[in-house]
Amino acid sequence: MLADTTRESLQEQVLLWKSRLSQYGLRLNLNKTEYLETNRTTYTIEVDGSKLNKTNCFRYLGSRLSSDGGMENEIRARIKATWMRWRGVTGVLCDKRMPICLKSLICMTIVPPVALYGAECWPTTKTTEQKLHVMEIRMLRWTLGFTRLDRIRNTSSDRRGFMVSI
C-alpha cells in the first residue's frame, strides 16, 4: 500500500515502485492495481499512459477500508466471517447431546475473536452494536435449539451471551 496527501507525490511513488520492481525482473500489474481517495476531489493516477482503477473500498491487513471512512463494509465482512467460522463448528454446537457448558466454551473461544478482529479502531455506534447483537442472539438461539416461534425474549437480565464484554 502506498499513501500520500497529494496526487503528484503519489504518482511519483507509483512510478518509483514500478521501476524498483523492474530492477528485480518483476512488473506492476496495472489491471490489479487500484487506488482509493478519501477527499472529495477527483483525480487519476497514470502509469505509462494507463489510468489505474479507482475503488471505493479495498482490503488492507485483514480490514476493509472505505473512501468515506465508514465502517459498514468492515462490519458486514466481520459478521460474514463470524458466520462462516460458526458454521464450521455447527456439528458440535447444534448437537443436542452436547452439554451447554461445552457449547458455551466453544462459542466463547471461536466466535468473539473473529467478530471483533480490528474492533479497537471501530467508531462504536448504536447500529454497530445492534448488528453484532442480532448476530449473537441468532447464533445463541440456533445453538440452544430455540426458534422465534418459541417466543423467548431477548432481555438483558437473562442474557448470557458470548460477546457481552464488547
N, C-alpha and C positions, 0 to 999 in steps of 0.2 A: 504494500500500500504506500502510495506517495501522497503527501498532503502539503498544501501551501495556501497562502492567503490571496495570491494574485494569479491570474491566468498565465501571465508571461513567465513567471518563475516555475509554475507547474509544467508549462510547455517545455521549458529548458530541462527540468528534471526528467521528463519522459524521454526526451531526445538523448540525454546523458545515459539514462538507463538502457535505452536501445543500443547505443554504441558500446556500452560496457558488456552487454550480453553478446554482441557480435564479436568482441575480442576473444571470447571463450567458445566460439562456434555455435552459440545459441541465437535464437531470433525471437523477437517480440511478436506474439500472435495478435494482430490488430482486431480480429473478429471476437476474441475473448476479452480483450482489454476494455474496461469500462471506466467512466468517471462519474462522480456524484458531486453536485454543487449544493451548498447549503444556504446560499443567499438568493435573492430574487432576480439578480442579473443573469442573463442568458449568454453564455459564451460556448465556444467549441475548442476542443483540443485536437490538433492535427499532427500526424506523424507521416512524413514523406507524402504529403498531399492527401492522405486519407484521414477522414474525421473519425474520432473514437466514438463509440456508442455512449449515450448518456443514459443513466439509470436513476430511478428514484429510491431504490433500496438495494443493498447488497450485504453479503455475509462477510464478516471480518472477525477472526479469532472466536468463532462459535456464536457470535451475536449478530443480529440483524441491525444494520444502520440505515436510517431513513433520512431523506433530504429535508424533511420538515421537522426533524428532531423528535417525532412522536415514537411511542413505544408499541403501537398497535401490532405492527408486524412481528416484533420480538415476542410479545405476549402470545400471539397466535402460534408462533413457532415453538415456544416453550410448552404450551398446552398440548400441541400436536406431538411433540417429542415425549412428553409425560404419558400421554395415552398409549403411545407405541411401546414404551417401557412397561407400562402397567399390563398391556395385553400380552406381553411376553411372559408374565407370571400368573396369568389368569387361571391356569391349570391348578395352581395351589390356592390362589385367593378365592376362587369360586367353588372349591371343593367343600361340600357340606360336612365331610368327616374331619376336616382340619380344625383344630381349636382356634377360637377367635384371637387369643393372645398371640399365637404364631402368625396369623394373618396380619394382625396389627404390627408385629415386629417386622415382617416383610415389607409392609406398606411404609413404615417409618424409615426403613433402610434404603428403599429403592426410589420411592416417588418424590419426596421433597428435594433431594439433590438435583434431580432432572428438572423439576418445575421451577426451582429457584436459582438455577445457574445464571450468574450475572445480575441477580436481582439487587445487589448492593448499589448498582448505578441507576436503577429504575426510579423515576419520579413517581412515588406512590399516589395513586388516585383511587377514588371510590370504584371506578369502572374496573381498574386492575384487580382490586381486592374482590370485587363481585365475580369476575370471570374465574379467578383462582378458587373462590369459594364454591361456585357452581361445579367446577371440575372435581373438587374434593368430595362434595356431597354425592355426586353421581358415582364416583368410584367407591365410596363407603357403602352406599345403598346396594350397588351391584355385588360388592364383596360379601355383604351380610345377607344377600338374597331378598332384599326388600324392593318393591316396585312403588311407583307413585300411587298405585291403587290401594296400597296398604295404609295410606293417609297418615304417615308418621311425620310430624312437624320437624322443621329444622330450627329448633330453638337453641339458643346459645347455652342454656343451663344444662342440657343433657347431651350436648355435642362434645365428643371426644375425638376430634379429627386428628389427622397426622400432620396438618400444616398450621396448627394453631399458633405456633411460635413465629409467624411471619412478622 
